[in-house]
Amino acid sequence: MPDSVLVITRVGDITADLVIRQLDERGVPVHRFDLADLRA
């Protein structure tokens, strides 16, 4: 099992929400990063 998982996503990304929920249920630490947080 990985130490943690990085999920790169965006606002309204329902698929990422589902993946994160499954990982949480399996006890896998998840870090979510929204691309909108990168300001050019």
PyMOL commands that set and color helices and strands:
alter all, ss='L'
color gray80, all
select helices_A, chain A and resi 14-25+35-37
alter helices_A, ss='H'
color red, helices_A
select strands_A, chain A and resi 5-9+30-34
alter strands_A, ss='S'
color yellow, strands_A
deselect
rebuild
show_as cartoon
